[in-house]
Structure formats: C-alpha cells, structure tokens
Amino acid sequence: MSTLLFIAIIIGGLIVVALIGSGLFWFLIQIGVIVKKAVEPPAQDYGSYSLDQGRDVDERER
C-alpha cells in the first residue's frame, strides 16, 4: 500500500512541476512580446488636425 501511495505522490509531483513549468514558459513568452512591442518606435502621425474640424463635421450632418 505504501508503494502505491509513493508512486501516486511522485506522479502528482511531476504533474505539478509540469504545470508550473508550462505556466512559467507562457509567462516568459508574454513578457517577450511586451518587451518587443515596447522597443518598437511609436507610430508617427503627421496629419494636421484642429478643433474646427469637429465643428465642420457637425455642421455637415445637420
């Protein structure tokens, strides 16, 4: 009986270690994606905008 319990504990421990390992793996991948996006240069918008443009749109809709 003790041998069966010992084997069950070992199998349970291996499952826990595998789950922790896979969680750590996915965490590191997500951190890598975040860091990769963070080092990209920001998007440049060279358009010219003014507050009057919003009023023009409202006037056209009436």
N, C-alpha and C positions, 0 to 999 in steps of 0.2 A: 504493500500500500504506500509506503514512504517513497518508493522508487517512482511510482506513478505521479505522486504529488510533486516530486522533484522535477520530473520531466515537464509537467504542466507549468510549473513556475518558470522553468527555463524557456519554454515556448512563449509564455506570456511576456517574459522579459525581452525576448527577441522581437516580439510584436511591438512592444512599447518603444524599444530602441529604433525600430524601423519607422514608426510613426513620427518620432521626434526628428529623426534624420531627414525624412521627406519634408516635414514642416520647415526645418532649417534650410533645406535646399530651395524650397519655393520662396522663403523669406529672402534669401540671398539673391535670387533671380529678380524679385520685385525691387529690391534695393538697387540692383544693377540697372534696371530700366529707369528708375527715378534719377539716378546719377547721370545716366546717358542723356536723358531729357534735360537735365539741369545744365549740362555743359554746352548744349546747343545754343547758338546765338538767338537772341529774341527776334521775333518777327518784326520787320520794319514796315510801317505803313506811311507812305509818303503822300497820301491824299490830303487835300485841303478841305477842311470842314469848318463850318461856322454855325452859330446858333440860329442865324437867319434861315438856314436850310430847313430846319424843322418847321418853322413858320410857313415857308413856301409850300411844303407838303400839305400842311393843314388847310391852307387856303385853296389848294387844288381839289381837295376832297369835298369841299362844300358845294 
